[in-house]
Amino acid sequence: MIGELTRDEVDLAIAPLTINSQRERVVDFTKPFMSLGISIMIKKTALKKASVFSFMDPLSYEIWMCILFAYIGVSVVLFLVSRFSPTEWRVGEGTNIANDFTIANSLWYSLGAFMQQGCDISPRSISGRIVGSVWWFFTLIIISSYTANLAAFLTVERMLTPIESAEDLAKQTEIQYGSRESGSTRDFFKA
């Protein structure tokens, strides 16, 4: 069409033409009524299939191992503190002296604290309460961090796109692309 105008074969051309410097040198354009720019269509990336252990992705393997060792360590310390503290022992039926914090109950108390749920038994000694309070505070920080990271992981998975603009597409070499043989879009990618 531009050639027909320059050769005086036609007086006027109406078409969806892109205004560029080469064309402006030889013909006059009206004011553009619609400016769309270059649009890119890209195949949606397949989302990673969720596995059974996807809930563990927000925290690294090392952090999960540290949490596990801290859980076992706190349970053992709570058991030992309860075993050696006289205020944890109570007189049961008859002359039996009992302690509520067996190793199983210590593990259960620590797990309940980690899940922010609590437990039927609680330490009576000051040292046991200090251990429990430190563990509660630690689990509060871990649960808050986990929740924030989980929200970030779920958001980032949906927003991840390899190409954001035409400039990104022109700069990269991994993704093959094409355009019409003649036109300003082809000229843009050649430059």
C-alpha positions in Angstrom: 0.0 0.0 0.0 2.8 2.4 0.8 4.3 1.6 -2.6 1.1 2.4 -4.4 0.9 5.7 -2.6 4.4 6.7 -3.5 3.9 5.7 -7.2 0.7 7.8 -7.3 -1.4 4.8 -8.2 -3.8 5.6 -5.3 -4.6 8.8 -3.5 -5.5 7.3 -0.1 -5.0 4.1 1.8 -6.9 2.9 4.8 -5.3 0.0 6.6 -4.1 -1.0 10.0 -0.5 0.2 9.4 2.1 0.8 12.0 3.7 4.3 11.9 7.5 4.1 11.7 10.2 6.4 10.5 10.7 4.8 7.1 7.0 5.2 6.2 6.8 8.7 7.6 9.5 9.9 5.3 7.4 9.0 2.2 3.7 9.4 3.2 1.6 11.5 5.6 -0.3 9.8 8.3 -3.4 10.9 10.1 -3.4 11.0 13.9 -3.4 7.4 15.2 -6.8 6.5 16.6 -5.8 3.2 18.1 -2.3 2.4 19.5 -1.9 -1.2 20.5 1.8 -1.9 20.4 3.2 -5.4 20.0 1.3 -8.2 21.7 2.8 -11.5 22.5 1.0 -14.8 22.8 2.8 -17.4 24.9 1.8 -20.9 25.9 0.8 -21.2 29.5 3.4 -23.0 31.5 2.1 -26.2 33.0 1.8 -25.9 36.8 3.9 -28.3 38.8 1.8 -31.2 39.9 1.3 -31.2 43.6 2.7 -34.1 45.5 1.7 -35.5 48.9 4.5 -33.5 50.5 3.9 -30.2 48.8 2.9 -28.7 52.1 6.5 -28.9 53.1 7.8 -26.8 50.2 7.6 -23.4 52.0 10.5 -24.4 54.4 13.7 -26.0 53.3 14.7 -29.6 54.2 17.3 -28.3 56.7 14.7 -26.2 58.6 12.3 -29.2 58.8 15.2 -31.3 60.3 16.0 -28.5 62.8 12.4 -28.4 63.8 12.3 -32.1 64.3 15.5 -32.1 66.4 14.2 -29.2 68.4 10.9 -31.0 69.0 12.7 -34.1 70.3 15.2 -32.0 72.3 12.5 -29.9 74.0 10.5 -33.1 74.8 13.5 -34.7 76.4 14.4 -31.5 78.3 10.8 -31.2 79.5 10.9 -34.9 80.6 14.1 -34.4 82.5 13.1 -31.2 84.1 9.8 -32.8 85.2 11.6 -35.9 86.5 14.0 -33.9 88.7 11.8 -31.1 89.8 10.0 -31.9 93.1 6.9 -29.7 92.2 6.1 -31.9 89.2 5.6 -35.0 91.5 2.2 -35.5 93.1 0.9 -38.1 95.5 -1.5 -40.4 93.8 -3.8 -43.0 95.3 -2.4 -44.6 98.4 1.3 -44.0 98.7 2.1 -43.9 94.9 4.0 -40.8 93.8 3.3 -40.0 90.2 4.7 -37.6 87.5 2.4 -36.6 84.7 5.3 -35.9 82.3 6.4 -39.3 81.1 8.4 -39.3 77.8 5.1 -39.9 75.9 3.3 -37.1 77.6 6.3 -34.8 77.1 6.3 -35.6 73.3 2.5 -35.0 73.3 2.8 -31.7 75.1 5.5 -30.5 72.7 3.5 -31.6 69.7 0.3 -29.8 71.0 2.4 -26.7 71.6 3.9 -26.9 68.1 0.4 -27.1 66.6 -0.7 -24.2 68.7 -3.4 -26.4 70.3 -2.3 -27.0 73.9 -2.6 -30.1 76.0 -4.5 -31.6 78.9 -1.4 -31.4 81.1 0.9 -28.5 81.7 4.1 -28.1 83.7 3.8 -27.1 87.3 7.4 -26.3 88.0 9.0 -22.9 87.1 11.7 -24.6 85.1 9.1 -26.7 83.2 7.0 -23.5 82.5 10.1 -21.7 81.2 10.9 -24.6 78.8 7.2 -24.7 77.7 7.1 -20.9 77.2 10.3 -20.8 75.1 8.9 -23.7 73.0 5.5 -21.9 72.6 7.3 -18.7 71.5 9.5 -20.7 69.1 6.6 -22.4 67.5 4.7 -19.1 67.2 7.6 -17.7 65.1 7.9 -20.9 63.0 4.1 -21.1 62.3 4.0 -17.4 61.3 7.0 -17.9 59.0 5.5 -21.0 57.5 2.2 -19.3 56.8 3.9 -16.3 55.2 6.1 -18.5 53.0 3.1 -20.7 52.0 1.2 -17.7 50.8 4.2 -16.4 48.9 4.7 -19.9 47.3 1.1 -20.1 46.1 1.2 -16.6 44.7 4.6 -16.9 42.9 3.5 -20.2 41.2 0.6 -18.3 39.5 2.6 -15.2 38.5 5.7 -16.8 37.0 6.0 -15.9 33.3 9.2 -16.2 31.4 8.6 -13.3 29.0 7.1 -10.0 30.2 7.6 -7.7 27.2 8.6 -7.7 23.5 12.1 -6.5 24.6 12.4 -9.6 26.8 11.5 -11.8 23.9 14.0 -10.1 21.6 16.9 -10.3 24.1 16.5 -14.1 24.8 17.6 -17.0 22.6 15.8 -20.0 24.2 12.3 -19.5 23.0 11.7 -19.5 19.2 9.3 -16.9 17.9 7.9 -15.7 14.6 6.2 -12.7 13.0 4.8 -11.7 9.6 7.5 -11.5 6.9 7.1 -7.8 6.2 6.1 -5.2 8.6 7.3 -3.1 11.5 7.0 -6.0 14.0 9.6 -8.0 11.9 11.8 -4.9 11.7 11.6 -4.4 15.5 12.9 -8.0 16.1 15.7 -7.6 13.5 17.0 -4.5 15.2 
